[in-house]
Amino acid sequence: MLVEDVMTRNLRTAKRTDSVRSVAVILCTNKISGLPVVEEDNKLVGIISEKDILNGLLPGYRTFLHDPLKQRDFESMEESYEEILSKKVEDLMTARVFSVSPKDPILMAASQMDLHRFRRIPVVEDGDKLVGIVSLGDIHKAIFKRELNL
């Protein structure tokens, strides 16, 4: 089975200049955990996820290295969420994106997700044109249905 057989083709995307607030609304109201970030002609330039947004609230790795025993007021960090929401997508997105082709086998896509520890991967053609997304759930359901002749 190929990625093109199970991928989602009609998907929501974000632009670099969109507000994080607008992305958070899409994520929460549609019960999804991330959006591909595209430029003109659907050129894939990044991913913005719930994890990226929440990481904006957390102290950086260097802060912990500098003073690992310092007590932190994690509850007051939540109050900076409004500041995070006013940022642009490009401020928090992950720019290093792994992707697969529609013609790749689905288990190759699954192995890439496992290797890089994520649950979905963008599908691109011609090097960087976003044409869909595939998740571990999509792959599992497709194999399950095939094996049970559903």
N, CA, C and O of each residue as an XYZ file, in Angstrom:
600
protein
N       0.847     -1.171      0.000
C       0.000      0.000      0.000
C       0.897      1.239      0.000
O       1.957      1.258      0.626
N       0.449      2.266     -0.712
C       1.233      3.493     -0.832
C       0.626      4.619      0.005
O      -0.554      4.592      0.354
N       1.461      5.603      0.314
C       1.020      6.762      1.086
C      -0.200      7.412      0.428
O      -1.143      7.796      1.121
N      -0.190      7.539     -0.899
C      -1.309      8.188     -1.595
C      -2.635      7.462     -1.376
O      -3.696      8.060     -1.555
N      -2.596      6.200     -0.996
C      -3.809      5.431     -0.757
C      -4.481      5.771      0.570
O      -5.675      5.525      0.740
N      -3.731      6.329      1.504
C      -4.275      6.549      2.848
C      -4.158      7.986      3.334
O      -4.720      8.324      4.375
N      -3.445      8.835      2.613
C      -3.190     10.197      3.098
C      -4.451     11.066      3.048
O      -5.379     10.799      2.284
N      -4.460     12.085      3.862
C      -5.500     13.102      3.845
C      -5.072     14.180      2.872
O      -3.981     14.737      2.995
N      -5.925     14.476      1.907
C      -5.579     15.448      0.862
C      -6.081     16.852      1.167
O      -5.376     17.827      0.907
N      -7.261     16.968      1.704
C      -7.821     18.282      2.030
C      -7.479     18.595      3.475
O      -8.120     18.085      4.395
N      -6.475     19.430      3.677
C      -6.063     19.709      5.032
C      -5.909     21.191      5.260
O      -5.719     21.974      4.329
N      -5.994     21.546      6.491
C      -5.797     22.939      6.882
C      -4.301     23.212      6.938
O      -3.502     22.337      7.273
N      -3.943     24.442      6.603
C      -2.540     24.859      6.661
C      -2.457     26.222      7.324
O      -3.467     26.888      7.552
N      -1.240     26.619      7.625
C      -0.978     27.949      8.180
C       0.084     28.618      7.312
O       0.813     27.957      6.572
N       0.153     29.936      7.420
C       1.202     30.740      6.778
C       2.147     31.224      7.874
O       1.762     31.311      9.040
N       3.379     31.536      7.496
C       4.363     32.038      8.473
C       3.852     33.248      9.244
O       4.132     33.403     10.433
N       3.105     34.097      8.562
C       2.677     35.364      9.158
C       1.364     35.271      9.930
O       0.929     36.262     10.517
N       0.726     34.103      9.940
C      -0.490     33.931     10.733
C      -0.163     34.077     12.212
O       0.961     33.817     12.640
N      -1.146     34.489     12.975
C      -0.943     34.573     14.427
C      -1.021     33.174     15.027
O      -1.731     32.304     14.525
N      -0.290     32.982     16.092
C      -0.372     31.715     16.822
C      -1.781     31.541     17.369
O      -2.274     30.418     17.468
N      -2.439     32.653     17.729
C      -3.823     32.590     18.208
C      -4.726     31.929     17.159
O      -5.524     31.055     17.496
N      -4.606     32.338     15.898
C      -5.467     31.765     14.855
C      -5.195     30.270     14.686
O      -6.120     29.498     14.431
N      -3.947     29.863     14.824
C      -3.602     28.446     14.740
C      -4.179     27.690     15.944
O      -4.725     26.598     15.790
N      -4.056     28.273     17.131
C      -4.585     27.623     18.335
C      -6.092     27.410     18.221
O      -6.607     26.380     18.656
N      -6.800     28.376     17.639
C      -8.243     28.234     17.444
C      -8.526     27.042     16.524
O      -9.398     26.224     16.819
N      -7.793     26.943     15.412
C      -7.992     25.831     14.472
C      -7.697     24.499     15.145
O      -8.458     23.543     15.003
N      -6.586     24.440     15.881
C      -6.205     23.189     16.531
C      -7.262     22.755     17.548
O      -7.666     21.592     17.578
N      -7.701     23.694     18.372
C      -8.656     23.344     19.433
C     -10.046     23.041     18.898
O     -10.689     22.099     19.363
N     -10.523     23.815     17.935
C     -11.892     23.604     17.452
C     -12.002     22.396     16.525
O     -13.084     21.825     16.384
N     -10.899     21.998     15.894
C     -10.937     20.856     14.980
C     -10.331     19.588     15.579
O     -10.268     18.552     14.917
N      -9.890     19.674     16.823
C      -9.304     18.539     17.536
C      -8.166     17.908     16.738
O      -8.112     16.693     16.548
N      -7.251     18.776     16.275
C      -6.040     18.315     15.606
C      -4.853     18.874     16.369
O      -5.003     19.814     17.150
N      -3.679     18.306     16.152
C      -2.540     18.699     16.978
C      -1.459     19.470     16.234
O      -0.455     19.847     16.838
N      -1.635     19.713     14.942
C      -0.624     20.476     14.228
C      -1.065     20.816     12.820
O      -1.987     20.209     12.275
N      -0.381     21.811     12.233
C      -0.675     22.249     10.873
C       0.615     22.400     10.083
O       1.611     22.892     10.613
N       0.607     21.985      8.824
C       1.743     22.318      7.965
C       1.754     23.829      7.718
O       0.701     24.463      7.647
N       2.937     24.386      7.590
C       3.095     25.808      7.280
C       3.569     25.890      5.832
O       4.564     25.273      5.453
N       2.836     26.665      5.030
C       3.132     26.749      3.597
C       3.296     28.188      3.143
O       2.822     29.128      3.781
N       3.992     28.328      2.006
C       4.093     29.605      1.305
C       3.267     29.487      0.032
O       2.477     28.555     -0.116
N       3.450     30.433     -0.886
C       2.730     30.398     -2.151
C       2.933     29.046     -2.828
O       3.944     28.375     -2.615
N       1.972     28.664     -3.632
C       2.002     27.398     -4.374
C       2.136     26.179     -3.472
O       2.635     25.136     -3.894
N       1.685     26.318     -2.221
C       1.700     25.208     -1.265
C       3.097     24.676     -0.963
O       3.255     23.496     -0.650
N       4.102     25.525     -1.053
C       5.470     25.118     -0.711
C       5.572     24.928      0.804
O       5.335     25.858      1.574
N       5.929     23.706      1.218
C       6.034     23.375      2.636
C       7.288     24.017      3.238
O       8.398     23.806      2.750
N       7.095     24.807      4.307
C       8.233     25.477      4.946
C       8.344     25.162      6.435
O       9.305     25.577      7.083
N       7.360     24.424      6.989
C       7.444     24.112      8.407
C       6.193     23.411      8.908
O       5.284     23.071      8.152
N       6.194     23.213     10.215
C       5.061     22.619     10.929
C       4.881     23.439     12.197
O       5.858     23.816     12.844
N       3.631     23.714     12.550
C       3.337     24.341     13.842
C       2.408     23.389     14.589
O       1.368     22.989     14.068
N       2.788     23.034     15.803
C       2.023     22.046     16.561
C       1.680     22.573     17.952
O       2.217     23.582     18.408
N       0.774     21.861     18.607
C       0.469     22.180     20.006
C       1.746     22.177     20.839
O       1.937     23.027     21.708
N       2.604     21.225     20.565
C       3.851     21.105     21.313
C       4.718     22.351     21.118
O       5.315     22.846     22.074
N       4.789     22.862     19.880
C       5.563     24.088     19.628
C       5.000     25.255     20.438
O       5.751     26.039     21.019
N       3.679     25.361     20.470
C       3.041     26.466     21.189
C       3.297     26.336     22.685
O       3.680     27.310     23.335
N       3.090     25.140     23.239
C       3.316     24.947     24.679
C       4.781     25.107     25.053
O       5.093     25.597     26.139
N       5.688     24.698     24.161
C       7.111     24.883     24.444
C       7.473     26.363     24.561
O       8.445     26.717     25.227
N       6.685     27.227     23.910
C       6.908     28.669     24.052
C       6.694     29.157     25.467
O       7.228     30.198     25.851
N       5.921     28.424     26.248
C       5.659     28.784     27.643
C       6.758     28.323     28.593
O       6.922     28.880     29.679
N       7.495     27.324     28.188
C       8.445     26.680     29.097
C       9.804     27.347     29.079
O      10.214     27.888     28.053
N      10.513     27.318     30.206
C      11.877     27.850     30.206
C      12.756     27.014     29.293
O      12.563     25.805     29.167
N      13.696     27.646     28.673
C      14.572     26.962     27.739
C      15.513     25.980     28.401
O      15.726     26.017     29.613
N      16.065     25.112     27.596
C      17.010     24.103     28.051
C      18.204     24.752     28.751
O      18.672     24.264     29.779
N      18.689     25.855     28.184
C      19.842     26.546     28.786
C      19.516     27.063     30.181
O      20.382     27.084     31.056
N      18.273     27.479     30.390
C      17.862     27.954     31.711
C      17.999     26.830     32.727
O      18.491     27.048     33.834
N      17.567     25.634     32.357
C      17.684     24.496     33.265
C      19.143     24.106     33.481
O      19.526     23.741     34.593
N      19.957     24.178     32.438
C      21.375     23.857     32.588
C      22.068     24.834     33.522
O      22.920     24.452     34.324
N      21.694     26.092     33.406
C      22.323     27.134     34.216
C      22.013     26.966     35.702
O      22.890     27.146     36.546
N      20.774     26.622     36.019
C      20.366     26.496     37.409
C      19.327     25.377     37.546
O      18.141     25.650     37.732
N      19.778     24.103     37.454
C      18.830     22.981     37.435
C      18.047     22.790     38.728
O      16.979     22.178     38.707
N      18.544     23.291     39.843
C      17.874     23.078     41.120
C      16.918     24.207     41.491
O      16.187     24.101     42.475
N      16.917     25.274     40.719
C      16.075     26.427     41.014
C      14.596     26.030     40.935
O      14.167     25.356     39.999
N      13.850     26.455     41.918
C      12.402     26.226     41.898
C      11.784     27.142     40.849
O      12.145     28.316     40.764
N      10.880     26.632     40.070
C      10.223     27.424     39.051
C       8.726     27.477     39.341
O       8.131     26.499     39.793
N       8.143     28.614     39.077
C       6.714     28.795     39.278
C       6.003     28.480     37.967
O       5.695     29.369     37.173
N       5.755     27.200     37.766
C       5.147     26.757     36.508
C       3.730     27.294     36.346
O       3.282     27.528     35.223
N       3.027     27.490     37.444
C       1.662     28.011     37.324
C       1.673     29.435     36.792
O       0.807     29.792     35.994
N       2.622     30.254     37.208
C       2.650     31.629     36.694
C       3.107     31.665     35.227
O       2.812     32.621     34.510
N       3.821     30.631     34.785
C       4.214     30.571     33.377
C       2.992     30.508     32.469
O       3.022     31.006     31.344
N       1.913     29.893     32.962
C       0.689     29.799     32.170
C       0.159     31.177     31.807
O      -0.476     31.345     30.765
N       0.417     32.168     32.663
C      -0.084     33.513     32.420
C       0.564     34.168     31.210
O       0.044     35.157     30.695
N       1.682     33.637     30.751
C       2.325     34.211     29.568
C       1.748     33.640     28.266
O       2.244     33.939     27.179
N       0.699     32.817     28.381
C       0.079     32.220     27.192
C      -0.437     33.294     26.244
O      -0.311     33.155     25.028
N      -1.013     34.356     26.781
C      -1.531     35.440     25.934
C      -0.404     36.035     25.095
O      -0.603     36.363     23.925
N       0.768     36.172     25.687
C       1.933     36.682     24.956
C       2.335     35.722     23.830
O       2.691     36.157     22.734
N       2.278     34.439     24.102
C       2.601     33.426     23.093
C       1.610     33.502     21.941
O       2.000     33.414     20.776
N       0.323     33.668     22.263
C      -0.711     33.720     21.228
C      -0.558     34.921     20.299
O      -1.030     34.884     19.163
N       0.089     35.973     20.761
C       0.259     37.167     19.921
C       1.448     37.045     18.967
O       1.642     37.908     18.111
N       2.239     35.991     19.106
C       3.381     35.785     18.213
C       2.909     35.328     16.834
O       1.745     34.972     16.648
N       3.819     35.343     15.888
C       3.558     34.830     14.546
C       3.967     33.358     14.492
O       4.811     32.908     15.267
N       3.370     32.632     13.583
C       3.680     31.208     13.410
C       5.176     31.003     13.224
O       5.744     30.075     13.800
N       5.826     31.852     12.430
C       7.255     31.681     12.160
C       8.110     31.784     13.419
O       9.246     31.308     13.430
N       7.586     32.395     14.476
C       8.335     32.513     15.731
C       8.420     31.185     16.485
O       9.353     30.975     17.259
N       7.459     30.291     16.269
C       7.393     29.052     17.051
C       7.440     27.776     16.221
O       7.666     26.695     16.765
N       7.230     27.884     14.915
C       7.136     26.683     14.080
C       8.451     25.913     14.039
O       9.524     26.460     14.295
N       8.340     24.652     13.715
C       9.507     23.820     13.449
C       9.792     23.920     11.957
O       8.962     23.538     11.132
N      10.973     24.435     11.615
C      11.298     24.656     10.205
C      11.932     23.426      9.551
O      11.865     23.262      8.333
N      12.536     22.581     10.351
C      13.145     21.365      9.795
C      12.061     20.299      9.696
O      11.671     19.695     10.695
N      11.584     20.079      8.476
C      10.446     19.200      8.264
C      10.876     17.954      7.504
O      11.555     18.038      6.481
N      10.476     16.816      8.012
C      10.656     15.550      7.311
C       9.372     15.294      6.549
O       8.286     15.631      7.020
N       9.492     14.701      5.380
C       8.301     14.450      4.570
C       8.471     13.148      3.802
O       9.553     12.563      3.753
N       7.364     12.714      3.205
C       7.363     11.526      2.356
C       6.673     11.879      1.045
O       6.046     12.930      0.915
N       6.802     10.982      0.082
C       6.187     11.139     -1.227
C       4.899     10.314     -1.281
O       4.784      9.315     -0.570
N       3.930     10.712     -2.110
C       2.715      9.901     -2.255
C       3.004      8.474     -2.719
O       2.227      7.562     -2.434
N       4.110      8.275     -3.427
C       4.442      6.947     -3.966
C       5.254      6.091     -3.000
O       5.599      4.957     -3.332
N       5.568      6.605     -1.815
C       6.306      5.821     -0.825
C       5.392      4.770     -0.194
O       4.195      5.009     -0.033
N       5.942      3.618      0.161
C       5.154      2.611      0.888
C       4.742      3.151      2.263
O       5.489      3.901      2.891
N       3.553      2.764      2.719
C       3.070      3.315      3.986
C       3.956      2.931      5.180
O       4.084      3.705      6.129
N       4.563      1.745      5.134
C       5.418      1.379      6.269
C       6.734      2.151      6.262
O       7.372      2.282      7.306
N       7.151      2.662      5.111
C       8.308      3.553      5.094
C       7.953      4.862      5.800
O       8.752      5.398      6.567
N       6.751      5.369      5.533
C       6.285      6.579      6.214
C       6.201      6.336      7.720
O       6.614      7.182      8.514
N       5.667      5.184      8.107
C       5.557      4.843      9.528
C       6.941      4.754     10.176
O       7.123      5.178     11.317
N       7.905      4.207      9.452
C       9.260      4.095     10.017
C       9.886      5.473     10.203
O      10.617      5.690     11.170
N       9.613      6.405      9.296
C      10.118      7.778      9.443
C       9.497      8.448     10.671
O      10.178      9.142     11.425
N       8.203      8.229     10.855
C       7.536      8.814     12.025
C       8.098      8.223     13.316
O       8.314      8.941     14.293
N       8.332      6.916     13.315
C       8.894      6.269     14.497
C      10.314      6.776     14.772
O      10.663      7.082     15.912
N      11.101      6.858     13.744
C      12.489      7.312     13.879
C      12.580      8.723     14.457
O      13.431      9.000     15.302
N      11.703      9.607     14.000
C      11.764     11.009     14.419
C      10.767     11.356     15.524
O      10.662     12.508     15.946
N      10.039     10.336     15.983
C       9.128     10.473     17.116
C       8.008     11.491     16.894
O       7.783     12.372     17.724
N       7.315     11.360     15.769
C       6.094     12.124     15.579
C       5.013     11.224     15.020
O       5.288     10.110     14.575
N       3.785     11.711     15.044
C       2.626     10.878     14.731
C       2.027     11.164     13.365
O       1.104     10.474     12.932
N       2.549     12.183     12.682
C       2.061     12.500     11.340
C       3.219     13.057     10.540
O       4.180     13.586     11.099
N       3.120     12.935      9.214
C       4.201     13.416      8.367
C       3.593     14.023      7.093
O       2.688     13.439      6.496
N       4.091     15.192      6.682
C       3.578     15.799      5.450
C       3.947     14.961      4.226
O       4.969     14.274      4.205
N       3.095     15.038      3.219
C       3.315     14.350      1.951
C       3.570     15.438      0.905
O       2.753     16.342      0.727
N       4.711     15.342      0.217
C       5.084     16.366     -0.762
C       5.412     15.742     -2.114
O       5.821     14.585     -2.211
N       5.218     16.551     -3.153
C       5.626     16.201     -4.514
C       6.566     17.284     -5.011
O       6.565     18.403     -4.498
N       7.361     16.949     -6.005
C       8.282     17.919     -6.608
C       9.174     18.583     -5.572
O       9.486     19.769     -5.681
N       9.579     17.827     -4.580
C      10.536     18.315     -3.587
C       9.947     19.024     -2.401
O      10.371     18.773     -1.273
N       8.961     19.926     -2.610
C       8.463     20.692     -1.472
C       6.993     21.127     -1.575
O       6.532     21.911     -0.746
N       6.257     20.640     -2.565
C       4.854     21.026     -2.709
C       3.967     20.100     -1.873
O       3.891     18.897     -2.124
N       3.306     20.681     -0.884
C       2.448     19.915      0.018
C       1.217     19.410     -0.723
O       0.494     20.188     -1.346
N       0.984     18.103     -0.649
C      -0.200     17.509     -1.289
C      -1.071     16.740     -0.295
O      -2.166     16.297     -0.638
N      -0.582     16.583      0.934
C      -1.365     15.855      1.923
C      -0.590     15.631      3.201
O       0.497     16.173      3.403
N      -1.175     14.826      4.049
C      -0.528     14.452      5.304
C      -0.991     13.037      5.634
O      -2.112     12.648      5.304
N      -0.129     12.281      6.281
C      -0.494     10.922      6.677
C      -0.110     10.745      8.140
O       0.939     11.213      8.582
N      -0.971     10.069      8.878
C      -0.719      9.839     10.298
C      -0.527      8.357     10.572
O      -0.858      7.506      9.747
N       0.007      8.073     11.732
C       0.125      6.669     12.138
C      -1.254      6.025     12.194
O      -1.413      4.857     11.840
N      -2.250      6.787     12.641
C      -3.616      6.259     12.688
C      -4.138      5.890     11.311
O      -4.797      4.863     11.147
N      -3.839      6.742     10.301
C      -4.259      6.440      8.926
C      -3.660      5.113      8.461
O      -4.345      4.283      7.862
N      -2.385      4.931      8.745
C      -1.679      3.723      8.318
C      -2.225      2.488      9.034
O      -2.486      1.457      8.414
N      -2.391      2.614     10.341
C      -2.888      1.481     11.111
C      -4.289      1.083     10.658
O      -4.570     -0.101     10.474
N      -5.175      2.076     10.477
C      -6.546      1.773     10.042
C      -6.559      1.099      8.673
O      -7.335      0.171      8.443
N      -5.702      1.562      7.765
C      -5.674      0.979      6.415
C      -5.237     -0.480      6.454
O      -5.828     -1.325      5.782
N      -4.208     -0.779      7.234
C      -3.743     -2.166      7.341
C      -4.799     -3.013      8.042
O      -5.068     -4.140      7.624
N      -5.396     -2.484      9.097
C      -6.422     -3.197      9.841
C      -7.597     -3.548      8.934
O      -8.068     -4.686      8.933
N      -8.068     -2.570      8.162
C      -9.208     -2.805      7.262
C      -8.860     -3.834      6.181
O      -9.666     -4.703      5.848
N      -7.653     -3.719      5.646
C      -7.239     -4.676      4.621
C      -7.192     -6.088      5.168
O      -7.670     -7.024      4.528
N      -6.619     -6.244      6.344
C      -6.454     -7.571      6.933
C      -7.786     -8.198      7.340
O      -7.930     -9.421      7.342
N      -8.751     -7.357      7.682
C     -10.057     -7.872      8.086
C     -11.061     -7.853      6.934
O     -12.238     -8.165      7.116
N     -10.578     -7.482      5.749
C     -11.429     -7.388      4.560
C     -12.633     -6.494      4.784
O     -13.749     -6.829      4.388
N     -12.404     -5.356      5.421
C     -13.495     -4.406      5.684
C     -13.648     -3.408      4.561
O     -14.518     -2.540      4.621
